[in-house]
Amino acid sequence: MRLTPSHSTVTLHPFVTARGGGGLCTVLSGRIDHAALPGLTPLLRRVADARALTLRVDLGRVEFLDSCGIGILLALRNAVLDRGGAIAFENHPPRIRRVLERSRIVALTGPPLFENGCLAHPAAA
């Protein structure tokens, strides 16, 4: 039996986009579920305060994702898009990709789109 971490962590790394704008790469790890919301709150607040933020979300260290976690990621995606930003979910572990594909959550598994060298996502997914 493989033990799953009982917590999640969020690490933020600023980067510069191709057009010289600001972006954040966030690395999520552990469990992304209801208990993860307090740890994700600073990220959600930063997104809510930012305009046209480019956000890369690295899921490579996520061990567990449930329906509540999917809801958190969709809320994050919607917050970024509502503020005119762009978001990409990257580095899906096979287990997490299967959960998202079986749940038919294409918005979190689709490849990022690039327009004029910049990360972009369509408004509807």
N, C-alpha and C positions, 0 to 999 in steps of 0.2 A: 504494500500500500504506500503510495507516494503522498507525503505530507504537503499540504498547501499552506503558504504563509497566511496568517490570520489578519494581516493588515495590508494596506497598499501604501505606496510612496509615489510622490510626484517630484520630478526634478525638471527645472526650467533652464534652458540654455538659449540666450539671445543669438540671433544670426542676422546677417544682412542679405536682403533679397537681391535678385539680379538688377532690379531698378534702383537699388540703393535704399530701399525702405527697410523698416524693421520687421523682424519676425521672431517667433519663439519656437524652439523645438522642445517638446515636453516628452519625457520618458516616464511612462507609467509602469509600475511593477506591483507584483502581488495579486491581491484580489480586487476586482472592480465589481463591487456590489453595493448594497445599501450602506454597509459600514464604511465604504470608501468615500462617501459624500463629504464628511468633514475634511478629509485630506485634499479633496479636489476643489473645495470652496475657494481657496486663494486663486487658483487658476480661473475658475468661473468669474470671480470678481475682476480679475485683470482683463479678461476678455470683454466683460460688460463695460469696462471703462475705456477700452481701446477702440479706435476707428481704423477700419481697413487693415486689420491685423492678419498677417500670414502666420498660420500655425501648423506645425508638423507634429503629429502625435505618434510617437514610437510605442507600439504595443508589444515589442519583442520580449519584454520581461513579465508580461501579464500571465499569471498562472491560472486564473479563474475569472470567468465572466458570466453573470446571470442576467435575467431580464431587467433587473433594476440597473445593473451596470450598463447595459445597452441603452437604457433610457438616459443615463447620465451622459454617455458619449453622444447620443443624438441631441440632447439639450446643448451640449458644448458646441456641436456642429452648427445647430440652428442659431446660437448666440453669435458665433463668428460670422456666419452668412448674413444675418440680420444687420450687422454693423458694417457690411460691405467688405468683409475680409475673405480670406481663402483658407481652406483647411484640407489637410491630407492625413489619412490614417495609414501608417507604414509598418513594415516589419511584423506582420501578423504571424504568430506561432501557429502551426497546423491545427492545434486544438481550438484556438480562438477563431481561426478562419472557418472551421467547421461549424462552430456555434453560430457565427454570423450568417453563414450561407444557409444553414438549416432554418434559421429564423427569417431568411429572406431580407436581410438588412443590407441591401446593395450599397447604400450611402456610406457604409463603413468599410466596405471591401473593395470598392471600385478603385481603379488606378487614378492617381491625380492627373489633372489636365494642365497643360502648360500653354499659355498664350503669350506670345512675344517674350518668351524666356521667363515668364512669371507663373507661379503656381496659381491655378484657378479651378473652381468647381462650378458646374452648372447650378442654376438656382433651384431646379427641381431634380430630385434624385429618386 
